[in-house]
């Protein structure tokens, strides 16, 4: 006799349309051939939005040249003239971290683990951004003329190390590029049915237009616009999922007409019901409302090492520090940590909790693919919510994708072409190679994404394996600017053996535990935990041991960075220009020297508080009470609102002089003429291109106004041997 079929799974909160479903997007018959939105919606966002923002970015480049006095040559293309202020730097760093896949995965982990998932996802990244503030500070102090991290490696450890770490950097850029692109492609395909293969090429090609024209400065301006949109959409999601109003004496629930969730208390009660009926394995009481979570703790370690690898081995993150003003770098990274925290703390609290509180039938595969966010947004808000998800992931992938393109092109320009092919390349030749590099990398991204789609690789797998593959390079690169006794052989051996051991441990653990090596088995916590810890741990042991046993005859002298790394062109800004670049000045170097020790102390304190003290103080609460949950959600509101205000208006305030010039309609040259009487014989004040020498005598140089800058040839600059 045949066994009776299992009874359909009923939705715990009476949403009968989801009874018996095991997949949210696969089992429902939506309006448009099984999809939430018509294909045209996906095409409009991918093509039209891409075109609009590309044209806007090019327009801003023109404004920078016309009104601010920028000269777009190789230095400006690859370093943004080293003139980026605190606010814009912070927003750019946020854009590096807010990939489409990061936004989607943050919500998925809030869905998997509840409170602990949302906390660890947000705090991990924020703490690592703070850690990198130390690297940014040391970079500005010890190597102010650097263009790439690999220039430092070459000067510090030589040719062999340079080639080895070049491979690590390119692999990291490829994995990061795939991760950020995969998130957007998956979400848009799930909602509209647009071909994943078409999007794999169209999205990078849309970005390449302005990245190739405007270089790094263009990516900074577009990052600002995209990040502001991300803030706006995230605020809307949070208020829709947990509507509240602040009044004297407490937090009151507000009923939203037509809303499915009636405030924080309603969400809390529903999470209690979910914990009782669908408990989370290895969490205290099976609850979604606790920091006691073995799975959450494993994920925290995995994601910490993965994020650490992204930050230290990806040229895009170093490029932000290179582009900053010397006095803005540290402040920018501290501010970025808070601005980013506001987004990825609020999103899982809003949409991850909403998906749980509505008992949506999101399968594990869908969640690993980052589809919890679009499911929750659609149910809460309708088709408008689905459109907003497409917008937010598209904004995220274009801003972060442009940064990756410029980063990779910088590596090929300065660490391949200028280093090994044509050491005496002129500035124009370097710009040409940079633009070719941007275009080539866009095509590589499309090809690699097509392969990843064919192999059914999900977003979560791509994000979490980065630390396994390149984690061995993290300890040497962390020592690059901080430990002068780390030797070249130790750095190379540690990086290579660390990553090889990490990959071997990752695959062995998957095989031993699950009997096979597949995308699914290698994406589980135990193999990922093993691979990330082994890769970073073995490397750290090797570089310390080898450096101490076989030390260099003389420890590395930091002054070598300043002596051997040269700028590619001396012309960076017109004299008198806004945000004039200063590669290194005695006043700035003295200021950095004064803040080095306080910065190190502040970084250590913030890291310890966020990674250890706050989680430990949450443990006595056990399963969160309603009051504690209210506090947690209100904190998400406060962080996001403050981050949105600061991230939106600080860069505008910094650019107030430029806005003033644009609004008055006077070009850069007209402003110079009005200020200095139009004298063709004035020194430094006449609008000729400002030259920043490669030594410390920049402040002594005078400039002739009657020089036609368009006729100044690019002097060949020979790379240091």
C-alpha positions as CSV (number, residue, x, y, z in Angstrom):
1,X,0.0,0.0,0.0
2,X,1.4,3.4,-1.0
3,X,2.3,5.8,1.8
4,X,0.0,8.8,2.2
5,X,1.3,12.0,0.8
6,X,2.5,14.5,3.5
7,X,0.1,17.2,4.4
8,X,0.9,20.6,2.8
9,X,2.9,22.9,5.0
10,X,0.5,25.7,6.2
11,X,1.8,29.2,6.6
12,X,2.0,30.0,10.3
13,X,0.4,33.5,10.0
14,X,-2.6,32.7,7.8
15,X,-1.1,33.7,4.4
16,X,-2.8,30.8,2.7
17,X,-1.3,31.7,-0.7
18,X,1.9,30.3,0.5
19,X,0.5,27.0,1.9
20,X,2.4,24.0,0.6
21,X,5.1,26.0,-1.2
22,X,8.7,25.1,-0.8
23,X,10.1,27.8,-3.1
24,X,9.1,31.4,-3.3
25,X,10.0,32.2,-6.9
26,X,9.9,28.7,-8.3
27,X,6.4,27.6,-7.1
28,X,4.3,30.7,-7.7
29,X,2.6,31.8,-10.9
30,X,3.2,35.5,-11.0
31,X,1.6,37.9,-13.4
32,X,4.3,38.1,-16.1
33,X,5.0,34.5,-17.4
34,X,5.8,33.4,-13.9
35,X,7.8,36.5,-12.9
36,X,7.0,39.3,-10.6
37,X,7.8,42.1,-13.1
38,X,7.9,42.2,-16.9
39,X,11.2,41.7,-18.7
40,X,11.0,45.3,-19.8
41,X,11.4,46.5,-16.2
42,X,14.8,44.6,-16.0
43,X,15.9,46.0,-19.4
44,X,14.9,49.5,-18.4
45,X,17.0,49.5,-15.3
46,X,20.0,47.7,-16.8
47,X,20.2,49.7,-20.0
48,X,18.4,53.0,-19.4
49,X,19.7,53.5,-15.8
50,X,23.1,52.5,-16.9
51,X,23.1,55.0,-19.8
52,X,21.8,57.8,-17.7
53,X,24.3,57.4,-14.9
54,X,27.1,56.9,-17.4
55,X,26.2,60.2,-19.1
56,X,25.9,61.9,-15.7
57,X,29.3,60.7,-14.7
58,X,30.9,62.0,-17.9
59,X,29.1,65.4,-17.3
60,X,30.6,65.6,-13.8
61,X,34.1,64.9,-15.3
62,X,33.5,67.9,-17.6
63,X,32.4,70.0,-14.6
64,X,35.6,69.0,-12.8
65,X,37.7,70.1,-15.7
66,X,35.7,73.2,-16.6
67,X,35.1,74.7,-13.2
68,X,37.5,73.0,-10.7
69,X,40.7,73.1,-12.8
70,X,41.4,69.3,-13.0
71,X,43.8,67.9,-15.6
72,X,42.8,64.4,-16.6
73,X,46.0,62.6,-17.2
74,X,47.5,59.4,-15.8
75,X,47.9,60.6,-12.2
76,X,44.3,62.0,-12.2
77,X,42.9,58.8,-13.9
78,X,44.5,56.4,-11.5
79,X,44.7,58.4,-8.2
80,X,42.1,61.1,-8.5
81,X,44.9,63.6,-7.9
82,X,45.2,62.4,-4.3
83,X,42.7,65.1,-3.5
84,X,39.6,63.3,-2.2
85,X,38.2,64.7,1.0
86,X,36.9,62.9,4.1
87,X,33.2,62.8,3.2
88,X,33.5,61.6,-0.4
89,X,36.3,59.1,0.6
90,X,34.0,57.6,3.2
91,X,31.1,57.3,0.8
92,X,33.4,55.7,-1.8
93,X,34.6,53.1,0.7
94,X,31.0,52.4,1.6
95,X,30.3,51.8,-2.1
96,X,33.2,49.3,-2.3
97,X,31.5,47.3,0.4
98,X,27.9,47.6,-0.7
99,X,28.0,45.2,-3.5
100,X,24.7,43.8,-4.7
101,X,25.7,40.5,-3.3
102,X,26.6,42.0,0.1
103,X,23.2,43.7,0.4
104,X,21.4,40.5,-0.6
105,X,23.5,38.2,1.6
106,X,23.2,40.4,4.6
107,X,19.4,39.9,4.5
108,X,19.9,36.1,3.9
109,X,21.9,35.7,7.0
110,X,19.3,37.7,9.0
111,X,16.9,35.1,7.7
112,X,19.1,32.1,8.5
113,X,20.2,33.2,12.0
114,X,18.0,36.1,13.1
115,X,19.6,38.6,15.4
116,X,23.1,37.1,15.5
117,X,23.2,37.0,11.7
118,X,22.3,40.6,11.3
119,X,24.8,41.6,14.0
120,X,27.9,39.7,12.8
121,X,27.4,40.5,9.1
122,X,27.3,44.3,9.9
123,X,30.0,44.5,12.6
124,X,32.5,42.2,10.8
125,X,32.8,44.5,7.8
126,X,32.7,47.7,9.9
127,X,35.5,46.5,12.2
128,X,37.7,45.5,9.2
129,X,37.2,49.0,7.6
130,X,38.4,50.5,10.9
131,X,41.4,48.1,10.8
132,X,42.4,49.3,7.4
133,X,42.5,52.9,8.7
134,X,46.0,51.9,10.1
135,X,47.1,50.8,6.7
136,X,45.8,54.0,5.1
137,X,47.6,56.1,7.6
138,X,50.9,54.2,7.1
139,X,50.5,54.4,3.4
140,X,50.2,58.2,3.4
141,X,53.1,58.5,5.8
142,X,55.5,56.1,4.3
143,X,54.6,55.9,0.6
144,X,52.6,59.0,-0.4
145,X,53.5,58.7,-4.2
146,X,52.2,55.1,-4.5
147,X,49.7,54.1,-7.2
148,X,49.2,50.5,-6.3
149,X,49.9,48.1,-3.4
150,X,52.1,46.1,-5.8
151,X,54.5,49.0,-6.2
152,X,55.1,48.7,-2.5
153,X,55.7,45.0,-2.8
154,X,58.3,45.5,-5.5
155,X,60.3,48.0,-3.6
156,X,60.0,46.0,-0.3
157,X,60.5,42.4,-1.5
158,X,61.6,42.5,-5.1
159,X,60.6,41.1,-8.5
160,X,59.7,37.5,-7.5
161,X,57.3,38.7,-4.7
162,X,55.9,41.3,-7.1
163,X,54.9,38.7,-9.6
164,X,53.5,36.3,-6.9
165,X,51.4,39.0,-5.3
166,X,50.2,40.3,-8.7
167,X,48.6,36.9,-9.2
168,X,46.9,37.1,-5.8
169,X,45.7,40.6,-6.5
170,X,44.2,39.6,-9.9
171,X,42.5,36.5,-8.5
172,X,41.0,38.6,-5.7
173,X,39.7,41.2,-8.1
174,X,38.2,38.4,-10.2
175,X,36.4,36.8,-7.3
176,X,35.2,40.2,-6.0
177,X,34.0,41.2,-9.4
178,X,32.1,37.9,-9.8
179,X,30.6,38.2,-6.4
180,X,29.2,41.7,-6.9
181,X,28.0,41.0,-10.4
182,X,26.3,37.7,-9.4
183,X,24.1,39.3,-6.8
184,X,22.6,41.8,-9.3
185,X,22.2,39.2,-12.0
186,X,20.4,36.7,-9.7
187,X,18.0,39.2,-8.3
188,X,17.1,40.8,-11.6
189,X,16.6,37.4,-13.2
190,X,14.4,36.1,-10.4
191,X,12.2,39.2,-10.6
192,X,12.0,39.8,-14.3
193,X,13.3,36.7,-16.2
194,X,15.9,38.8,-18.0
195,X,18.7,36.5,-19.3
196,X,21.5,36.0,-16.9
197,X,24.0,35.7,-19.7
198,X,22.9,39.0,-21.3
199,X,23.2,40.8,-18.0
200,X,26.6,39.3,-17.4
201,X,27.9,41.4,-20.2
202,X,25.5,44.4,-20.3
203,X,26.1,45.5,-16.7
204,X,29.9,45.7,-17.0
205,X,29.7,47.3,-20.5
206,X,27.4,50.0,-19.1
207,X,29.9,50.8,-16.3
208,X,32.9,50.7,-18.6
209,X,31.8,53.8,-20.4
210,X,32.3,56.3,-17.6
211,X,35.1,54.3,-15.9
212,X,37.2,54.4,-19.0
213,X,36.6,58.1,-19.6
214,X,36.8,59.6,-16.1
215,X,38.9,57.1,-14.3
216,X,39.0,56.9,-10.5
217,X,37.5,60.4,-9.9
218,X,34.5,59.4,-12.0
219,X,34.0,56.3,-9.9
220,X,34.1,58.5,-6.7
221,X,31.3,60.8,-8.0
222,X,29.1,58.0,-9.2
223,X,29.7,56.1,-6.0
224,X,28.3,59.0,-4.1
225,X,25.1,59.2,-6.3
226,X,24.6,55.4,-6.1
227,X,25.2,55.2,-2.3
228,X,22.7,58.0,-1.6
229,X,20.1,56.0,-3.5
230,X,21.0,52.9,-1.5
231,X,20.4,54.9,1.7
232,X,17.0,56.1,0.6
233,X,15.8,52.7,-0.4
234,X,17.1,51.1,2.8
235,X,15.3,53.7,4.9
236,X,12.1,53.0,3.1
237,X,12.4,49.3,3.7
238,X,13.2,49.7,7.4
239,X,10.2,52.0,8.0
240,X,8.0,49.7,6.0
241,X,9.1,46.5,7.9
242,X,9.2,47.9,11.4
243,X,7.2,51.2,11.4
244,X,7.7,53.3,14.5
245,X,7.5,56.9,15.7
246,X,9.7,58.5,18.3
247,X,7.9,60.5,21.0
248,X,8.9,61.6,24.5
249,X,8.6,58.8,26.9
250,X,9.2,55.8,24.6
251,X,8.6,54.1,21.3
252,X,5.1,53.7,20.1
253,X,3.8,51.3,17.5
254,X,2.3,52.7,14.4
255,X,-0.2,50.8,12.2
256,X,0.5,51.2,8.5
257,X,-2.8,51.0,6.5
258,X,-2.6,48.0,4.3
259,X,0.7,46.9,5.9
260,X,1.3,43.2,6.8
261,X,3.4,44.0,9.8
262,X,2.2,46.3,12.6
263,X,5.4,47.5,14.2
264,X,8.2,46.2,16.3
265,X,6.0,44.3,18.8
266,X,4.2,42.5,16.1
267,X,7.5,41.4,14.5
268,X,8.8,40.3,17.9
269,X,5.7,38.1,18.6
270,X,5.9,36.5,15.1
271,X,9.6,35.7,15.6
272,X,8.7,34.0,18.8
273,X,6.1,31.9,16.9
274,X,8.7,31.0,14.3
275,X,11.2,30.0,16.9
276,X,8.7,27.6,18.5
277,X,7.6,26.0,15.3
278,X,10.7,26.2,13.1
279,X,13.6,26.4,15.6
280,X,17.1,27.3,14.4
281,X,19.6,24.5,15.0
282,X,22.4,25.2,17.4
283,X,20.9,28.4,18.8
284,X,19.7,28.9,22.3
285,X,16.1,27.7,22.5
286,X,16.1,27.5,18.7
287,X,15.4,31.2,18.9
288,X,15.9,33.8,16.2
289,X,16.2,36.4,19.1
290,X,19.6,35.4,20.6
291,X,23.3,35.9,20.2
292,X,23.9,32.3,21.5
293,X,24.5,30.7,18.1
294,X,27.1,28.2,17.1
295,X,26.3,28.5,13.4
296,X,26.3,32.3,13.7
297,X,29.7,32.2,15.4
298,X,31.1,29.9,12.6
299,X,29.7,32.3,10.0
300,X,31.3,35.2,11.9
301,X,34.8,33.7,11.6
302,X,34.3,32.7,8.0
303,X,33.1,36.1,7.0
304,X,35.7,37.9,9.0
305,X,38.6,36.2,7.1
306,X,36.8,36.5,3.8
307,X,36.3,40.3,4.3
308,X,39.8,40.7,5.6
309,X,41.1,39.1,2.4
310,X,39.0,41.4,0.3
311,X,40.2,44.5,2.1
312,X,44.0,43.7,2.1
313,X,44.4,41.9,-1.3
314,X,42.0,43.9,-3.5
315,X,43.7,46.9,-5.1
316,X,40.3,48.8,-5.1
317,X,40.4,49.3,-1.3
318,X,44.1,50.5,-1.4
319,X,43.1,52.8,-4.2
320,X,40.7,54.7,-2.0
321,X,43.5,55.3,0.5
322,X,45.8,56.4,-2.3
323,X,43.3,58.8,-3.7
324,X,42.6,60.5,-0.4
325,X,44.2,63.7,0.9
326,X,46.9,62.8,3.4
327,X,45.0,64.4,6.2
328,X,41.6,62.8,5.2
329,X,42.5,59.1,4.9
330,X,42.1,58.1,8.6
331,X,39.0,60.2,9.1
332,X,37.5,58.8,6.0
333,X,37.9,55.2,7.0
334,X,36.6,55.8,10.5
335,X,33.6,57.6,9.0
336,X,33.1,54.9,6.4
337,X,32.9,52.2,9.1
338,X,29.9,53.9,10.6
339,X,28.2,54.8,7.3
340,X,28.5,51.2,6.1
341,X,27.2,49.9,9.4
342,X,24.0,51.9,9.0
343,X,23.1,50.0,5.8
344,X,24.0,46.4,6.5
345,X,22.7,46.6,10.1
346,X,19.3,47.9,9.0
347,X,18.7,45.7,6.0
348,X,18.7,42.3,7.7
349,X,16.8,43.8,10.7
350,X,14.1,45.0,8.2
351,X,13.8,42.5,5.4
352,X,15.4,39.4,7.0
353,X,13.1,39.7,10.0
354,X,10.2,40.5,7.8
355,X,10.7,37.3,5.7
356,X,10.8,35.3,9.0
357,X,7.8,37.2,10.5
358,X,5.7,36.4,7.4
359,X,6.9,32.7,7.2
360,X,7.8,33.2,3.5
361,X,8.5,29.9,1.7
362,X,12.1,30.9,0.7
363,X,14.1,27.8,0.1
364,X,17.7,27.3,1.2
365,X,18.9,27.5,-2.4
366,X,17.0,30.7,-2.9
367,X,18.4,32.2,0.3
368,X,22.0,31.2,-0.6
369,X,21.3,32.9,-4.0
370,X,20.4,36.2,-2.2
371,X,16.7,36.1,-2.9
372,X,15.3,36.7,0.6
373,X,15.5,40.5,0.0
374,X,13.4,40.5,-3.2
375,X,10.9,38.1,-1.7
376,X,10.4,40.2,1.4
377,X,10.3,43.5,-0.5
378,X,7.7,42.1,-2.9
379,X,5.4,40.8,-0.2
380,X,5.7,43.9,2.0
381,X,5.4,46.5,-0.7
382,X,4.2,44.8,-3.9
383,X,5.7,45.4,-7.3
384,X,7.1,48.7,-6.2
385,X,9.2,46.8,-3.7
386,X,10.5,44.5,-6.4
387,X,11.4,47.5,-8.6
388,X,13.3,49.1,-5.6
389,X,15.3,45.9,-5.1
390,X,16.3,46.0,-8.8
391,X,17.3,49.6,-8.4
392,X,19.3,49.1,-5.2
393,X,21.2,46.1,-6.5
394,X,21.9,47.8,-9.8
395,X,23.2,50.9,-8.0
396,X,25.4,48.8,-5.8
397,X,27.0,46.7,-8.6
398,X,27.7,49.7,-10.9
399,X,29.5,51.8,-8.3
400,X,31.5,48.9,-6.9
401,X,32.1,47.4,-10.3
402,X,33.5,50.6,-11.7
403,X,36.0,50.7,-8.8
404,X,37.1,47.2,-9.5
405,X,37.7,48.0,-13.2
406,X,39.9,51.0,-12.4
407,X,41.7,49.0,-9.8
408,X,42.6,46.2,-12.2
409,X,43.6,48.6,-14.9
410,X,45.9,50.4,-12.5
411,X,47.7,47.1,-11.8
412,X,48.2,46.4,-15.5
413,X,49.2,50.0,-16.2
414,X,51.8,50.4,-13.4
415,X,52.8,46.9,-12.4
416,X,52.9,45.3,-15.9
417,X,53.2,48.0,-18.6
418,X,55.3,50.6,-16.8
419,X,57.2,48.1,-14.7
420,X,58.2,45.5,-17.3
421,X,57.1,46.6,-20.8
422,X,57.8,50.3,-21.2
423,X,59.5,51.9,-18.1
424,X,59.8,55.2,-19.9
425,X,56.1,55.4,-20.9
426,X,54.7,58.9,-21.1
427,X,51.6,60.0,-19.3
428,X,49.4,59.8,-22.4
429,X,50.5,56.2,-23.0
430,X,49.7,55.3,-19.4
431,X,46.2,56.7,-19.7
432,X,45.7,54.8,-23.0
433,X,46.8,51.5,-21.3
434,X,44.5,52.3,-18.3
435,X,41.5,52.8,-20.5
436,X,42.2,49.6,-22.5
437,X,42.6,47.8,-19.2
438,X,39.2,49.0,-18.0
439,X,37.6,47.7,-21.2
440,X,39.4,44.4,-21.2
441,X,38.4,43.7,-17.6
442,X,34.7,44.4,-18.4
443,X,34.8,41.7,-21.0
444,X,36.7,39.3,-18.6
445,X,34.0,40.0,-16.0
446,X,31.3,39.0,-18.5
447,X,33.0,35.8,-19.6
448,X,33.8,34.7,-16.0
449,X,30.2,35.5,-15.0
450,X,28.9,33.4,-17.8
451,X,31.0,30.5,-16.7
452,X,29.8,30.9,-13.0
453,X,26.2,30.9,-14.1
454,X,26.7,27.7,-16.2
455,X,28.3,26.1,-13.1
456,X,25.4,27.2,-10.9
457,X,27.6,29.0,-8.5
458,X,25.7,31.0,-5.9
459,X,26.4,34.4,-4.3
460,X,27.1,33.0,-0.9
461,X,29.7,30.6,-2.2
462,X,31.6,33.3,-4.1
463,X,31.7,35.6,-1.1
464,X,32.9,33.0,1.5
465,X,35.6,31.3,-0.5
466,X,37.7,34.4,-1.1
467,X,39.5,34.0,2.2
468,X,40.3,30.4,1.3
469,X,41.9,31.2,-2.0
470,X,43.8,34.4,-1.2
471,X,43.9,34.4,2.6
472,X,47.6,33.4,2.6
473,X,48.4,36.9,1.2
474,X,46.8,38.7,4.1
475,X,49.5,38.4,6.8
476,X,52.4,39.5,4.4
477,X,50.4,42.5,3.1
478,X,49.4,43.4,6.6
479,X,53.1,43.5,7.5
480,X,54.0,45.4,4.3
481,X,53.8,48.8,6.0
482,X,53.8,47.8,9.6
483,X,56.7,45.3,10.3
484,X,60.0,46.2,8.8
485,X,61.6,42.8,9.7
486,X,59.3,40.8,7.5
487,X,61.5,39.4,4.7
488,X,60.8,38.7,1.1
489,X,61.2,34.9,1.2
490,X,59.0,34.8,4.3
491,X,56.3,36.9,2.6
492,X,56.3,34.8,-0.6
493,X,56.5,31.4,1.2
494,X,53.7,32.4,3.6
495,X,51.4,33.6,0.9
496,X,51.8,30.6,-1.4
497,X,51.9,27.8,1.2
498,X,49.2,29.4,3.3
499,X,46.7,29.5,0.4
500,X,47.7,26.1,-0.8
501,X,47.2,24.6,2.6
502,X,43.9,26.5,3.0
503,X,42.5,25.1,-0.3
504,X,43.7,21.6,0.6
505,X,42.0,21.7,4.0
506,X,38.8,23.2,2.5
507,X,38.5,20.4,0.0
508,X,39.5,17.7,2.4
509,X,37.0,18.7,5.0
510,X,34.2,18.8,2.4
511,X,35.2,15.3,1.2
512,X,35.5,13.8,4.7
513,X,32.3,15.2,6.1
514,X,30.1,14.8,3.1
515,X,31.7,12.1,0.9
516,X,31.9,14.4,-2.2
517,X,33.3,17.7,-3.4
518,X,30.6,19.9,-5.0
519,X,29.6,23.5,-4.9
520,X,27.1,22.6,-2.2
521,X,29.4,20.6,0.1
522,X,32.3,23.1,-0.2
523,X,29.9,25.9,0.7
524,X,29.0,24.5,4.1
525,X,30.3,26.1,7.3
526,X,32.9,23.4,8.4
527,X,34.9,23.3,5.1
528,X,34.8,27.1,4.8
529,X,35.8,27.5,8.4
530,X,38.7,25.1,7.9
531,X,39.9,26.7,4.7
532,X,39.8,30.3,5.9
533,X,41.6,29.6,9.3
534,X,44.3,27.4,7.7
535,X,45.0,29.8,4.9
536,X,45.5,32.8,7.1
537,X,47.0,30.9,10.1
538,X,49.7,29.0,8.2
539,X,50.7,32.1,6.4
540,X,51.0,34.1,9.7
541,X,53.1,31.3,11.3
542,X,55.4,31.1,8.3
543,X,56.1,34.8,7.9
544,X,56.9,35.2,11.6
545,X,59.0,32.1,11.8
546,X,61.0,32.5,8.6
547,X,61.6,36.2,9.2
548,X,63.0,35.6,12.7
549,X,65.1,32.5,11.8
550,X,66.5,33.9,8.5
551,X,66.4,37.7,9.0
552,X,67.7,40.3,6.5
553,X,71.1,41.7,7.2
554,X,69.5,45.0,7.7
555,X,65.8,45.7,8.4
556,X,63.9,47.5,5.6
557,X,64.1,51.3,5.7
558,X,60.8,53.0,5.1
559,X,62.4,55.9,3.3
560,X,63.0,53.6,0.3
561,X,59.3,53.9,-0.6
562,X,59.6,57.6,-1.0
563,X,62.9,57.4,-2.9
564,X,62.0,54.6,-5.3
565,X,58.3,55.2,-6.1
566,X,57.8,58.1,-8.5
567,X,54.7,59.8,-9.8
568,X,53.9,59.1,-13.5
569,X,53.3,62.8,-14.4
570,X,53.9,66.0,-12.6
571,X,50.9,67.9,-13.9
572,X,47.9,67.1,-11.7
573,X,45.9,70.4,-11.3
574,X,45.9,73.9,-12.7
575,X,47.5,76.4,-10.4
576,X,44.9,77.7,-8.0
577,X,42.5,74.8,-8.7
578,X,40.1,73.5,-6.1
579,X,41.3,70.5,-4.2
580,X,44.8,71.0,-5.4
581,X,46.8,67.8,-5.0
582,X,49.7,67.7,-2.6
583,X,51.7,64.4,-2.9
584,X,53.7,65.1,0.2
585,X,54.2,68.3,2.3
586,X,56.1,68.7,5.5
587,X,53.1,70.1,7.3
588,X,50.9,67.1,6.3
589,X,53.6,64.6,7.2
590,X,54.0,66.2,10.6
591,X,50.3,66.1,11.1
592,X,50.2,62.4,10.2
593,X,53.1,61.7,12.5
594,X,51.2,63.3,15.4
595,X,48.1,61.2,14.9
596,X,49.7,57.8,14.3
597,X,49.8,56.6,17.9
598,X,46.3,57.9,18.8
599,X,44.9,56.3,15.6
600,X,46.4,52.9,16.5
601,X,44.9,53.1,20.0
602,X,41.5,54.2,18.6
603,X,41.4,51.3,16.1
604,X,42.3,48.8,18.8
605,X,39.6,50.1,21.1
606,X,36.9,50.2,18.4
607,X,37.8,46.7,17.2
608,X,37.7,45.2,20.7
609,X,34.4,46.9,21.6
610,X,32.6,45.8,18.5
611,X,34.0,42.3,18.1
612,X,34.2,41.2,21.7
613,X,32.7,43.5,24.3
614,X,29.3,44.2,22.7
615,X,28.6,40.5,21.8
616,X,29.7,39.3,25.3
617,X,27.4,41.9,26.9
618,X,24.5,40.6,24.8
619,X,24.9,37.0,26.1
620,X,23.4,37.5,29.5
621,X,20.2,38.6,27.8
622,X,19.9,35.1,26.5
623,X,16.8,35.2,24.3
624,X,16.0,38.9,23.8
625,X,13.1,40.3,25.7
626,X,10.6,42.6,23.9
627,X,12.3,45.6,25.5
628,X,15.8,44.4,24.4
629,X,14.5,43.7,20.8
630,X,12.9,47.2,20.7
631,X,16.3,48.7,21.7
632,X,18.0,46.6,19.0
633,X,15.6,47.7,16.2
634,X,15.6,51.4,17.3
635,X,19.4,51.3,17.2
636,X,19.2,50.2,13.6
637,X,16.9,53.2,12.9
638,X,19.3,55.6,14.6
639,X,22.4,54.2,12.8
640,X,20.7,54.3,9.4
641,X,19.2,57.8,9.8
642,X,22.5,59.3,11.0
643,X,24.5,57.5,8.3
644,X,22.1,58.6,5.6
645,X,22.3,62.3,6.7
646,X,26.0,62.3,7.1
647,X,26.7,60.3,3.9
648,X,24.4,62.5,1.8
649,X,25.4,66.0,3.0
650,X,29.0,65.8,4.1
651,X,30.4,65.4,0.5
652,X,28.1,68.2,-0.6
653,X,29.5,70.5,2.1
654,X,33.1,69.6,1.1
655,X,32.3,70.5,-2.5
656,X,30.5,73.8,-1.7
657,X,33.2,75.9,-3.5
658,X,32.7,73.9,-6.7
659,X,28.9,74.2,-6.5
660,X,29.4,77.9,-6.0
661,X,31.5,78.2,-9.2
662,X,29.1,76.1,-11.2
663,X,26.0,78.1,-10.1
664,X,27.7,81.4,-10.9
665,X,28.4,80.1,-14.4
666,X,32.0,81.2,-14.3
667,X,34.6,78.8,-15.7
668,X,37.9,78.0,-13.9
669,X,39.8,80.4,-16.1
670,X,37.3,83.2,-15.6
671,X,37.5,82.9,-11.9
672,X,41.3,83.1,-12.1
673,X,41.1,86.2,-14.3
674,X,38.6,87.9,-11.9
675,X,40.8,87.1,-8.9
676,X,44.1,88.2,-10.4
677,X,43.2,90.8,-12.9
678,X,43.8,88.5,-15.9
679,X,47.6,89.2,-15.8
680,X,49.4,87.0,-18.2
681,X,52.6,87.5,-16.2
682,X,51.4,86.5,-12.8
683,X,53.1,83.6,-11.2
684,X,51.2,80.5,-10.1
685,X,48.0,82.4,-10.3
686,X,47.3,82.6,-14.0
687,X,45.8,79.2,-14.6
688,X,48.7,77.3,-16.1
689,X,49.1,73.7,-15.1
690,X,50.5,73.2,-11.7
691,X,53.5,71.0,-11.5
692,X,54.2,69.0,-8.4
693,X,57.8,67.9,-8.4
694,X,58.9,64.5,-7.2
695,X,60.8,65.9,-4.3
696,X,59.8,68.0,-1.3
697,X,60.3,71.3,-3.0
698,X,56.8,71.6,-4.5
699,X,56.1,74.7,-2.4
700,X,59.1,76.5,-3.8
701,X,58.2,76.1,-7.5
702,X,56.8,79.0,-9.5
703,X,54.7,78.8,-12.6
704,X,54.4,81.0,-15.7
705,X,50.9,82.0,-16.8
706,X,51.9,82.5,-20.4
707,X,52.7,78.8,-20.9
708,X,50.1,77.0,-23.1
709,X,49.5,73.8,-21.1
710,X,48.1,72.0,-24.1
711,X,51.6,72.2,-25.7
712,X,53.5,70.9,-22.7
713,X,54.7,67.4,-23.7
714,X,54.5,64.5,-21.3
715,X,58.0,63.9,-20.0
716,X,58.9,60.2,-19.9
717,X,59.2,59.0,-16.4
718,X,61.4,56.0,-15.9
719,X,60.3,53.3,-13.5
720,X,62.7,52.6,-10.6
721,X,64.7,49.3,-11.2
